[in-house]
Amino acid sequence: MIFLAKKYYKKILITCPVLIVLLFIIQAVLLVRFNSLVYTNIGDDKNGSSYLDIVARDDPTSVWLKRDYIYKGKRVNLTGETIDGNLYNNSKDKISDWSLRINIQNDCYINNAWCGTVDIHQYVGTMKENHQLLDLRNYTLEDITLDHNYDGDLLIPLQKGDYIIYYPSTKDNEIPLSRNSQLSIGFIFYYYEPLDLSAHTLNYKYSRTLKDGELFYIILILMIIWSIGLIIYFVSKKIYADARKELELKKSGISSMSDLYDTIYIVDIIKNEILSVVAEDDGSIKHPDNQNADKLLNDMFNLDSVDAYKNLVLDFTDLSTLRDRMEDKNSIACEYLSKNKGWCRLRFSTMDDHNNKNADRVVFTIQNIDAEKREIDAAEEKITKFEIERQKIGTFFESIEDEVMKPLDQTIFLNQRIMELSTDKNIGDMAANARTQAYYSKMLINDILKYNTLEAGLITKKEQEYSFEEVLLESENLLNSIIDNSDIDFSKDIPLSFPGKLFGDKVLIKDVLRILLINSVSHMDKGTIKLSIFTKEYDNKIHILVSVKDNGSKKTLKSEKLRLNLAGGLLELTGSKLIIPYSGEDLNEAYFEVDQIIRSR
């Protein structure tokens, strides 16, 4: 029964998308057919869902006189009038295209039409029959081929039997026309006898999309049902596969344990009996048949374990205390060193659900873990060597600081004194240049040392209470001392004040800010460096965005990549990262964002 249900279920899953595709094709065919149908509304018939009503505009300014016009050989006063055509779409579909034909019933003149174009058919049925498509809002008299008069107003004569066809303008939103909406078009006619425009015909088309109509919702419902059915099918298939897998695992439980353990026994503690399930291949441990379990285990490990582990193993395999030791436990284990096989692991596991009672039967396993132990020992040895190397690196960095950094500090100090004491401008400039170069060298060496320290894992995050304003001041003072007497300008856009005390890693943030400022200086001969700070407070924290931009003549330095990698590495320790949105000849920018805890205002 289940097999038949599964068979029919699969057939339904296969048939459903075929049906969906078929319905989709039918929907497309019906759609094309519907969109190609042309509907017609004649005259003043307002019974249809869409129609056009031609009415005179009801206001005094829409009717006027053209006096002393020569009409049929005599002077008359022509009436000029604005006529509105109101198109109503009361259907649930939009009108995609339409046109209006007006059959002329008596002599008149057409002057204008908006906003579309008009195909004017003049003198229909005579030798002078002519027609022309015109935009009566935008024309030149030279382009008009129809018979016409012009006295400041264009007058194109029409007579009974003539007709005009109005084509709507797309750019003026006359097509398409949305459902349940309307629009107005306009004409200007001149006439001597009363004007009759009642003989008009509206031709139009409706437009639908694939999601219009009841069939679309049937397709959508079928797709939802098919998707749910497909999900149910795959979920049930996985559940079935998992159930089968679990069944196979239960069937092969003993054989799978034989792959993990060298020896497997079933021990009945109450009866003091032992049954060998998986025996060792090498036969290194032998025992006579029908031997008591406690005697067999005692003899086995008296012979096999090294002296240092003998007492431990004998206590572990003592069946007289095993039930108490396994109370409320599913298994217990110990490791010992075997004379024949190296490191081994012994384990007692309960066989029955004893419901918090002492176990009566247990599975006793012996597993060789010598290779595992050796890998652990090798890993511990590598860790020890790594710690020694880290200490050596730390000592090396300390020696570099003593041997290189201190002389550079002395050089900076001496050049600063020369600048202060010398009255010779050339000597002062040379001292300033030497001091700047010493600054560069000191900071480059410092960055190289810090980068290697970071790579060695010797830098860690250390949070403390600090003043962000002090960090900015120290960084600005450092930068100003370097760019002094240079063609580099420094500007800043920072908030007027910050919270009094923040909590975070002051050293890392200060280092990153210094690196970004010095990096801008290092690849510039002249230009501007701008430091921008943006903050936003939330809860008891402040979000800080620090941006450093520069422009000017850029030099290519290999040290730039090192500095930026160092800054990025330091920011990773704070949970942030370095962003470089611009890097080029005219503009360089680097910024980072951090969240700090507000300790005081």
For each residue, the residues with C-beta under 8 A, 3 or more apart:
1: 4 5
2: 5 6
3: 6 7
4: 1 7 8
5: 1 2 8 9
6: 2 3 9 10
7: 3 4 10 11
8: 4 5 11 12
9: 5 6 12 13 229 233
10: 6 7 13 14 233
11: 7 8 14 15
12: 8 9 15 16 229
13: 9 10 16 226 229 230 233
14: 10 11 17 18
15: 11 12 18 19
16: 12 13 19 20 222 225 226 229
17: 14 20 21 226
18: 14 15 21 22
19: 15 16 22 23 222
20: 16 17 23 24 219 222 223 226
21: 17 18 24 25
22: 18 19 25 26
23: 19 20 26 27 215 218 219 222
24: 20 21 27 28 210 219
25: 21 22 28 29
26: 22 23 29 30 215
27: 23 24 30 31 210 213 215 216 219
28: 24 25 31 32 210
29: 25 26 32 33
30: 26 27 33 34 213 215
31: 27 28 34 35 208 209 210 212 213
32: 28 29 35 36
33: 29 30 36 37
34: 30 31 37 206 208
35: 31 32 96 205 206 207 208
36: 32 33 205
37: 33 34 205 206
38: 203 204 205
39: 48 50 203 204 205 206
40: 201 202 203
41: 45 48 50 51 52 201 202 204
42: 45 200 201 202
43: 198 199 200 201
44: 53 198
45: 41 42 48 51
46: 51 53
47: 51
48: 39 41 45 51
49: 89 90 91
50: 39 41 87 88 89 90 91 95 202 204
51: 41 45 46 47 48 87 88 202
52: 41 85 86 87 88 100 200 202
53: 44 46 85 86 88
54: 83 84 85 86 102 197 198 200
55: 58 83 84 86
56: 62 63 81 82 83 84
57: 62 81 82 83 84 186
58: 55 62
59: 62
60: 63
61: 64
62: 56 57 58 59 81 82
63: 56 60 79 80 81 82
64: 61 79 80 81
65: 77 78 79 80
66: 69 77 78 79 80 153 190
67: 77
68: 75 76 77
69: 66 75 76 77 78
70: 73 74 75 76
71: 74 75 76 78 192
72:
73: 70
74: 70 71
75: 68 69 70 71
76: 68 69 70 71 192
77: 65 66 67 68 69
78: 65 66 69 71 109 190 191 192
79: 63 64 65 66 190 191 192 195
80: 63 64 65 66 111 153 188 189 190
81: 56 57 62 63 64 188 189 190 191 195
82: 56 57 62 63 186 187 188
83: 54 55 56 57 186 187 188 189 195 197
84: 54 55 56 57 184 185 186
85: 52 53 54 100 166 184 185 186 187
86: 52 53 54 55 182 183 184
87: 50 51 52 95 98 177 182 183 184 185 202
88: 50 51 52 53 182
89: 49 50 94 95 177 178 179 180 181 182
90: 49 50 180
91: 49 50 95 179 180 206
92: 179 180
93: 179 206 207 208 212
94: 89 176 177 178 179 206 207
95: 50 87 89 91 98 175 176 177 204 205 206 207
96: 35 175 176 205 206 207
97: 175 176 204 205
98: 87 95 168 175 177 202 203 204 205
99: 165 166 167 168 202 203 204
100: 52 85 165 166 185 200 201 202 203
101: 163 164 165 166 200 201 203
102: 54 163 164 165 166 197 199 200
103: 161 163 199 200 201
104: 108 158 159 160 161 162 163 164
105: 160 196 197 198 199
106: 159 160 191 193 194 195 196
107: 157 158 159 160 191 192 193
108: 104 157 158 189 190 191 195
109: 78 149 155 156 157 158 189 190 191
110: 113 118 120 136 155 156 158 164 187 188 189
111: 80 136 153 154 155 156 188 189 190
112: 136 137 154 186 187 188
113: 110 116 118 136 137 164 166 185 186 187 188
114: 136 137 185 186
115: 137 168 169 172 174 185
116: 113 135 166 167 168 169 172 174 185
117: 133 134 135 166 167 169
118: 110 113 133 134 135 136 164 165 166 167
119: 131 132 133 164 165 167
120: 110 131 132 133 134 146 156 158 162 164
121: 124 129 130 131 162 163 164 165
122: 128 129 130 131 146 147 156 157 158 162
123: 126 128 129 130 147 159 162
124: 121 129 161 162 163
125: 129 161
126: 123 129
127:
128: 122 123 147
129: 121 122 123 124 125 126
130: 121 122 123 145 146 147
131: 119 120 121 122 146
132: 119 120 144 145 146
133: 117 118 119 120 167
134: 117 118 120 139 144 146
135: 116 117 118 138 139
136: 110 111 112 113 114 118 139 154
137: 112 113 114 115
138: 135
139: 134 135 136 143 144 154
140: 143 144
141: 144 148 150 154
142:
143: 139 140
144: 132 134 139 140 141 148 154 156
145: 130 132
146: 120 122 130 131 132 134 156
147: 122 123 128 130 156 157
148: 141 144 154 155 156 157
149: 109 154 155 157
150: 141 153 154 155
151: 155
152:
153: 66 80 111 150 190
154: 111 112 136 139 141 144 148 149 150
155: 109 110 111 148 149 150 151 190
156: 109 110 111 120 122 144 146 147 148
157: 107 108 109 122 147 148 149
158: 104 107 108 109 110 120 122 162 164
159: 104 106 107 123 162
160: 104 105 106 107
161: 103 104 124 125
162: 104 120 121 122 123 124 158 159
163: 101 102 103 104 121 124
164: 101 102 104 110 113 118 119 120 121 158
165: 99 100 101 102 118 119 121
166: 85 99 100 101 102 113 116 117 118 185
167: 99 116 117 118 119 133
168: 98 99 115 116 172 174 175 185
169: 115 116 117 172 173 174 175
170: 173 174 175
171:
172: 115 116 168 169
173: 169 170 183
174: 115 116 168 169 170 177 183 185
175: 95 96 97 98 168 169 170
176: 94 95 96 97 207
177: 87 89 94 95 98 174 181 182 183
178: 89 94 181
179: 89 91 92 93 94
180: 89 90 91 92
181: 89 177 178
182: 86 87 88 89 177
183: 86 87 173 174 177
184: 84 85 86 87
185: 84 85 87 100 113 114 115 116 166 168 174
186: 57 82 83 84 85 112 113 114
187: 82 83 85 110 112 113
188: 80 81 82 83 110 111 112 113
189: 80 81 83 108 109 110 111 195 197
190: 66 78 79 80 81 108 109 111 153 155
191: 78 79 81 106 107 108 109 194 195
192: 71 76 78 79 107
193: 106 107
194: 106 191
195: 79 81 83 106 108 189 191
196: 105 106 199
197: 54 83 102 105 189 200
198: 43 44 54 105
199: 43 102 103 105 196
200: 42 43 52 54 100 101 102 103 197
201: 40 41 42 43 100 101 103
202: 40 41 42 50 51 52 87 98 99 100
203: 38 39 40 98 99 100 101
204: 38 39 41 50 95 97 98 99
205: 35 36 37 38 39 95 96 97 98
206: 34 35 37 39 91 93 94 95 96
207: 35 93 94 95 96 176
208: 31 34 35 93 212 213
209: 31 212
210: 24 27 28 31 216
211: 216
212: 31 93 208 209 216
213: 27 30 31 208 216
214: 217 218
215: 23 26 27 30 218 219
216: 27 210 211 212 213 219 220
217: 214 220 221
218: 23 214 215 221 222
219: 20 23 24 27 215 216 222 223
220: 216 217 223 224
221: 217 218 224 225
222: 16 19 20 23 218 219 225 226
223: 20 219 220 226 227
224: 220 221 227 228
225: 16 221 222 228 229
226: 13 16 17 20 222 223 229 230
227: 223 224 230 231
228: 224 225 231 232
229: 9 12 13 16 225 226 232 233
230: 13 226 227 233 234
231: 227 228 234 235
232: 228 229 235 236
233: 9 10 13 229 230 236 237
234: 230 231 237 238
235: 231 232 238 239
236: 232 233 239 240
237: 233 234 240 241
238: 234 235 241 242
239: 235 236 242 243
240: 236 237 243 244
241: 237 238 244 245
242: 238 239 245 246
243: 239 240 246 247
244: 240 241 247 248
245: 241 242 248 249
246: 242 243 249 250
247: 243 244 250 251
248: 244 245 251 252
249: 245 246 252 253 256
250: 246 247 253
251: 247 248
252: 248 249 255 256
253: 249 250 256 257
254: 257 258 264 277 278
255: 252 258 259
256: 249 252 253 259 260
257: 253 254 260 261 264 278 365
258: 254 255 261 264 277 278
259: 255 256
260: 256 257 365 367
261: 257 258 264 278 365 366 367
262: 278 280 341 344 366 367 368
263: 276 278 279 280 285 365 366
264: 254 257 258 261 276 277 278 363 364 365
265: 274 275 276 277 363 364 365
266: 274 275 277 351 361 362 363 364
267: 273 274 275 293 319 348 361 362 363 364
268: 271 272 273 274 275 293 360 361
269: 272 293 319 322 323 359 360 361 362
270: 360
271: 268
272: 268 269 292 293 294 319
273: 267 268 292 293
274: 265 266 267 268 291 292 293 296 297 364
275: 265 266 267 268
276: 263 264 265 279
277: 254 258 264 265 266 363
278: 254 257 258 261 262 263 264
279: 263 276
280: 262 263 283 284 285 366
281:
282: 340
283: 280 286
284: 280 304 340 341
285: 263 280 300 303 304
286: 283
287: 291 296 299 300
288: 291
289:
290:
291: 274 287 288 295 296
292: 272 273 274 295 296
293: 267 268 269 272 273 274 296 297 319
294: 272 297 298 318 319 320
295: 291 292 298 299
296: 274 287 291 292 293 299 300
297: 274 293 294 300 301 317 319 364
298: 294 295 301 302 314 317
299: 287 295 296 302 303
300: 285 287 296 297 303 304
301: 297 298 304 305 310 313 314 317 336
302: 298 299 305 310 314
303: 285 299 300 339
304: 284 285 300 301 338 339 340
305: 301 302 309 310 313 336 337 338 339
306: 309 310 336 337 338 339
307: 310
308: 337
309: 305 306 312 313 336 337
310: 301 302 305 306 307 313 314
311: 314 315
312: 309 315 316 334 336
313: 301 305 309 310 316 317 334 336 346
314: 298 301 302 310 311 317 318
315: 311 312 318 321
316: 312 313 332 334 346
317: 297 298 301 313 314 346 364
318: 294 314 315 321 322
319: 267 269 272 293 294 297 322
320: 294
321: 315 318 324 325
322: 269 318 319 325 326 348 359 362
323: 269 326 327 358 359 360
324: 321 327 358
325: 321 322 329 332
326: 322 323 329 331 332 348 350 358 359 362
327: 323 324 356 358
328: 356
329: 325 326 332 350
330: 349 350
331: 326 347 348 349 350
332: 316 325 326 329 347 348
333: 345 346 347 348
334: 312 313 316 345 346
335: 343 344 345 346 369
336: 301 305 306 309 312 313 343 344 346
337: 305 306 308 309 342 343 344
338: 304 305 306 341 342 343 344
339: 303 304 305 306
340: 282 284 304
341: 262 284 338 344 368 370
342: 337 338 368 370 373
343: 335 336 337 338 368 369 370 372 373
344: 262 335 336 337 338 341 366 367 368 369 370
345: 333 334 335 366 367 369
346: 313 316 317 333 334 335 336 364 365 366
347: 331 332 333 364 365 367
348: 267 322 326 331 332 333 362 363 364
349: 330 331 362 363 365
350: 326 329 330 331 353 354 359 361 362 363
351: 266 359 361 362 363
352: 359 360 361
353: 350
354: 350 357 358 359 360
355:
356: 327 328
357: 354
358: 323 324 326 327 354
359: 269 322 323 326 350 351 352 354 362
360: 268 269 270 323 352 354
361: 266 267 268 269 350 351 352
362: 266 267 269 322 326 348 349 350 351 359
363: 264 265 266 267 277 348 349 350 351
364: 264 265 266 267 274 297 317 346 347 348
365: 257 260 261 263 264 265 346 347 349
366: 261 262 263 280 344 345 346
367: 260 261 262 344 345 347
368: 262 341 342 343 344 371
369: 335 343 344 345 372 373
370: 341 342 343 344 373 374
371: 368 374 375
372: 343 369 375 376
373: 342 343 369 370 376 377
374: 370 371 377 378
375: 371 372 378 379
376: 372 373 379 380
377: 373 374 380 381
378: 374 375 381 382
379: 375 376 382 383
380: 376 377 383 384
381: 377 378 384 385
382: 378 379 385 386
383: 379 380 386 387
384: 380 381 387 388
385: 381 382 388 389
386: 382 383 389 390
387: 383 384 390 391
388: 384 385 391 392
389: 385 386 392 393
390: 386 387 393 394 456 457 458
391: 387 388 394 395
392: 388 389 395 396
393: 389 390 396 397 452 453 456 458
394: 390 391 397 398 453 456 458
395: 391 392 398 399
396: 392 393 399 400
397: 393 394 400 401 449 452 453
398: 394 395 401 402
399: 395 396 402 403
400: 396 397 403 404 405 445 449
401: 397 398 404 405 406 449
402: 398 399 405 406
403: 399 400 406 407
404: 400 401 407 408 445
405: 400 401 402 408 409 442 445 446
406: 401 402 403 409 410
407: 403 404 410 411
408: 404 405 411 412 438 441 442 445
409: 405 406 412 413 442
410: 406 407 413 414
411: 407 408 414 415 434 435 438
412: 408 409 415 416 435 438 439 442
413: 409 410 416 417
414: 410 411 417 418
415: 411 412 418 419 431 432 434 435 438
416: 412 413 419 420 431 435
417: 413 414 420 421
418: 414 415 421 422 427 428 431
419: 415 416 422 428 431 432 435
420: 416 417
421: 417 418
422: 418 419 427 428 431
423:
424: 427 428
425: 428 429
426: 429 430
427: 418 422 424 430 431
428: 418 419 422 424 425 431 432
429: 425 426 432 433 485
430: 426 427 433 434
431: 415 416 418 419 422 427 428 434 435
432: 415 419 428 429 435 436 484 485
433: 429 430 436 437
434: 411 415 430 431 437 438
435: 411 412 415 416 419 431 432 438 439
436: 432 433 439 440 482 486
437: 433 434 440 441
438: 408 411 412 415 434 435 441 442
439: 412 435 436 442 443 481 482
440: 436 437 443 444 482 518 522
441: 408 437 438 444 445
442: 405 408 409 412 438 439 445 446
443: 439 440 446 447 514 518
444: 440 441 447 448 559
445: 400 404 405 408 441 442 448 449
446: 405 442 443 449 450
447: 443 444 450 451 515 559 562 563 566
448: 444 445 451 452 562
449: 397 400 401 445 446 452 453
450: 446 447 453 454 459 511 566
451: 447 448 454 455 562 565 566 569
452: 393 397 448 449 455 456
453: 393 394 397 449 450 456 458 459
454: 450 451 457 458 459 566 569 570
455: 451 452 569
456: 390 393 394 452 453
457: 390 454
458: 390 393 394 453 454
459: 450 453 454 570 573
460: 573
461: 505 508 573 574
462: 505 507
463: 503 504 505
464: 503 504 505 506
465: 501 502 503 599
466: 470 471 501 502 503 504 506
467: 470 471 498 500 501 502
468: 471 472 498 499 502 544 596
469: 472 473 497 498
470: 466 467 473 474
471: 466 467 468 474 475 506 509 510 513
472: 468 469 475 476 494 513 533
473: 469 470 476 477
474: 470 471 477 478 510
475: 471 472 478 479 510 513 514 517
476: 472 473 479 480 490 492 531
477: 473 474 480 481
478: 474 475 481 482 514 517 518
479: 475 476 482 483 490 517 518 521 529
480: 476 477 483 484 490
481: 439 477 478 484
482: 436 439 440 478 479 486 518 521
483: 479 480 486 488 489 490 521 529
484: 432 480 481
485: 429 432
486: 436 482 483 526
487: 525 526 527
488: 483 521 524 526 527 528 529 552
489: 483 527 528 529
490: 476 479 480 483 528 529 530 531
491: 528 529 530 531
492: 476 530 531 532 533
493: 530 531 532 533
494: 472 531 532 533
495: 498 533 535
496:
497: 469
498: 467 468 469 495 502 535 542
499: 468 502 537 542 598 599 600 601
500: 467 599 600 601
501: 465 466 467 598 599 600
502: 465 466 467 468 498 499 542 596 597 598 599
503: 463 464 465 466 596 597 598 599
504: 463 464 466 509 574 594 596 597
505: 461 462 463 464 508 509 573 574
506: 464 466 471 509 510
507: 462 510 511
508: 461 505 511 512 570 571 573 574
509: 471 504 505 506 512 513 574 594
510: 471 474 475 506 507 513 514
511: 450 507 508 514 515 567 570
512: 508 509 515 516 546 567 570 571 578 592
513: 471 472 475 509 510 516 517 546 548
514: 443 475 478 510 511 517 518
515: 447 511 512 518 519 563 564 566 567 570
516: 512 513 519 520 546 548 567 590
517: 475 478 479 513 514 520 521 529 531 548
518: 440 443 478 479 482 514 515 521 522 563
519: 515 516 522 523 560 563 564 567 590
520: 516 517 523 524 529 548 550 588
521: 479 482 483 488 517 518 524 529
522: 440 518 519 555 557 559 560 563
523: 519 520 554 555 556 557 560 588
524: 488 520 521 527 529 550 552 553 554 555
525: 487 552 553 555
526: 486 487 488 552 553
527: 487 488 489 524 550 551 552 553
528: 488 489 490 491 550 551 552
529: 479 483 488 489 490 491 517 520 521 524 548 549 550
530: 490 491 492 493 548 549 550
531: 476 490 491 492 493 494 517 546 547 548
532: 492 493 494 545 546 547 548 549
533: 472 492 493 494 495 544 545 546 547
534: 544 545 547
535: 495 498 542 543 544 545
536: 542 543
537: 499 541 542 543 598
538: 541 542 543
539:
540: 597 598
541: 537 538 595 596 597 598
542: 498 499 502 535 536 537 538 595 596 598
543: 535 536 537 538 593 594 595
544: 468 533 534 535 593 594 595 596
545: 532 533 534 535 591 592 593
546: 512 513 516 531 532 533 591 592 593 594
547: 531 532 533 534 589 590 591
548: 513 516 517 520 529 530 531 532 589 590 591
549: 529 530 532 582 587 588 589
550: 520 524 527 528 529 530 587 588
551: 527 528 586 587 588
552: 488 524 525 526 527 528
553: 524 525 526 527
554: 523 524 584 585 588
555: 522 523 524 525
556: 523 560
557: 522 523 560
558: 561 562
559: 444 447 522 562 563
560: 519 522 523 556 557 563 564
561: 558 564 565
562: 447 448 451 558 559 565 566
563: 447 515 518 519 522 559 560 566 567
564: 515 519 560 561 567 568 578 580 590
565: 451 561 562 568 569
566: 447 450 451 454 515 562 563 569 570
567: 511 512 515 516 519 563 564 570 571 578 590 592
568: 564 565 571 572 577 578
569: 451 454 455 565 566 572 573
570: 454 459 508 511 512 515 566 567 573 574
571: 508 512 567 568 574 576 577 578 592 594
572: 568 569 575 576 577
573: 459 460 461 505 508 569 570
574: 461 504 505 508 509 570 571 594
575: 572 594
576: 571 572 592 593 594
577: 568 571 572 592
578: 512 564 567 568 571 590 591 592
579: 590 591 592
580: 564 583 589 590
581: 589 591
582: 549 587 588 589
583: 580 588 589
584: 554 587 588
585: 554
586: 551
587: 549 550 551 582 584
588: 520 523 549 550 551 554 582 583 584
589: 547 548 549 580 581 582 583
590: 516 519 547 548 564 567 578 579 580
591: 545 546 547 548 578 579 581
592: 512 545 546 567 571 576 577 578 579
593: 543 544 545 546 576
594: 504 509 543 544 546 571 574 575 576
595: 541 542 543 544
596: 468 502 503 504 541 542 544
597: 502 503 504 540 541
598: 499 501 502 503 537 540 541 542 601
599: 465 499 500 501 502 503
600: 499 500 501
601: 499 500 598
